[in-house]
Amino acid sequence: MDRVKALARIDTYFQTGKFESDLNRRIAFKTESNLPNSVNALQSYLDKEIAPYLSAMGFSCTIYPNPITDAGPFLLAHRIEGADLPTVMTYGHGDVVAGYDDQWKNKMSPWNITKNDNRWYGRGTADNKGQHTINLAALKTVLETRGHLGFNITVLIEMGEERGSPGLKEFCTLHKELMKADVFIASDGPRIQAEKPTIFMGSRGVFNFTLRLDVHSGGHHSGNWGGLLTNPGIVMAHALASMVDRNGKILVEGWRNNEMPNSVREAISKLKVGGNEDDPKINSNWGEPKMTPEERVFASNTFEIRAFETGNPKSPANAIPPNAVAFGHLRYVVGTDVEKLMPLLRAHLDKNNFNDISITKERDPMLATRLNPDHPWAVWIVKSLSKTTGKNIAVMPNLGGSLPNDVFASTLSLPTIWIPHSYAGCSQHAPNEHILETVSRSALRMMTGLWWDLGAEDTPYRRR
Ligand SMILES: [Zn+2]
């Protein structure tokens, strides 16, 4: 009965516009962590918004500077109800990518919510302010309904995820004792289909690198020098062609990985990617051969060229360009040795006579993680989410994208379960980022039900 009351209360929270006003207030903080002038906004988001919100819920909050000097702060908040109760750790990131303010359609501002039918536009609506706003509001609702939570909880909010989470690993290593928990439950990223409740339990890793070929100190007229000088753009194109075939199959020795345990194969066989409104059309012949599209994106390594430049594409000259640069990355699954990726690429380029092309690692790679789909916490969470929604839950062993999940899975040794509240077409990281109203409403209910069940007397995880 009380579970029903809690769900009714969260419905009211949405219907009375409180979810919108909470989120709108948070969207207004220009927490663009990749821009140098964002420091004050990053600090204010925690000082003025999240800490007061959690303090009012009886959390003890501490805001820590980042161990890396120019990176955003961390908020660590605890609400302890009893040593015999289970402890959950949750996480969100309050930073966003750049607003690209003048690129949004209909002159929308990224810094407040604009509603259009089912879509709520604004920078951070999907990634990640909307998602942690849902989870914290659900938590507050359970607290207000029950008077207590019935479990202990640690909240970590970081302000540098969009920069690759600088200092997160150091911070978690330093304060490991403060982040002991039985399970990690958080929300980021997309559902497999917009209306399909989803959990994922890890993510592919990502290794970002730059290839560079500098040949001449400046451009040289092609009439005077063509046929005499090396063209770096042509050489770079051949180097890239040696790394991947025209159908996206990786050719660098040691870079492919298509191994997966049966439980993972079985879980993936129940998933279906694409088919949402606005989803691009899938090329079923692209990438790793002999795999399904779902196996490719969740259980194989995939290589992309993210950008490629030679000369000046905005004003092409009749000249041999001085250099060429290509930005690439490899998304990779558990079982790939990330330390070997760069040496393997070096060996490949050398073997193919591209010794002059330099490789630079752009930042520390995010590591790949995965939890077995039949882990007891995964099974328990699926049960709670099904109870609230009456739907089957999609269970993804890992996300195709990348999250700083290795910090939680490895550094903190927690079973990690993510419950995403967005969808693949949400334009995160681009202009017109949005969250769906229908998904938000169902997510508010799912999370309220989940926090409720976690504190119920009959929870099987009552004691560690
Ligand atoms: Zn993001």
Residues whose N, C-alpha, C, O or C-beta is under 5 A from the ligand:
A	BS01	ZN	D127
